[in-house]
């Protein structure tokens, strides 16, 4: 059994290497060619979503399913707010295609070979969590994108939960929703906390991961930003409890 898992792990890493080796140059060429007419990097975002879908499809240990996609109005743009359990959350959000969105992610991710480079070429919003100026810039950049019909994907917890339990939700997503009058699209991830090898690099267990698109939350229905934050957290928390019970 150990040898079986080892061979499957080698297959997966080799498949990822081939995937990124093929797609990264393509993303780079498109990044150059599309610069004059695609400043929001919509085409590169499509490539990012394709890569994310392939990362999931090629993993023999992941069984991933999406629910509630019919709740998305693809003619609108949203502040996408999701719970955060592992690195797999990023690729799981690609289920929201063809919705165009920018991730808000920590700047260190763009230094990861291949996947970080592809994210960088998609002009996602980078955040230095230790720098208050970076947080202010992130909010202004996000507002600009929202006002130009681009959705924003943000993890209100700010960092990954180590045990799958929700951490404190920050008000950034709610403030963006309030100031731009864009609805929040709550996203609940289930099972992702066990999606990566707990020790070493060998994958050894199959994981069922689910992504739920919940009902949009409209800022005009709430007087205070904190009330929106609480509503988003309550919606995600309720779905988590339903799936774990």
Order of alpha helices (4+ residues) and beta strands (2+ residues): alpha-alpha-beta-beta-alpha-beta-alpha-beta-alpha-beta-alpha-beta-beta-alpha
